Amino acid sequence: MATKRKPYVREVDCCWWKGNPYYRFYMLREGCSVFMVWVSLLFLLFLFSPSSFATLIKNPIICLLNFAAFLASLLHTKTWYDLTPKALNLPEAKLAAIVKWLWAVTIVFGALVLLLSLF
């Protein structure tokens, strides 16, 4: 037998995440995905129309967007590298070594990409 009472539904404010620093950082990290979509669209433009890409990339606004995307990717990389060793469930000594190794690989790969882009 069902009751005719309405279930209690707690009202949630649209800005519920602003009250807790953990959730604010979470939303910032998830907001980085917008910039990753931007970078993906730039890569697609480069693949399908290199001449349009060359003219677009010289725009100062696009340079600012690319710099913001770079900062977003650094934040994403840092949080990802901090999370990965914890998921492996390894001792604390190995965790620090793995994170340093991941950053070293990232820096070497980034330097290679930068050098290749100059030529």
Secondary structure, DSSP 8 states (H G I E B T S, - for coil): -------------TTGGGG-HHHHHHHHHHHHHHHHHHHHHHHHHHHH-HHHHHHHTTSHHHHHHHHHHHHHHHHHHHHHHHHHHHHHT--HHHHHHHHHHHHHHHHHHHHHHHHHHH-
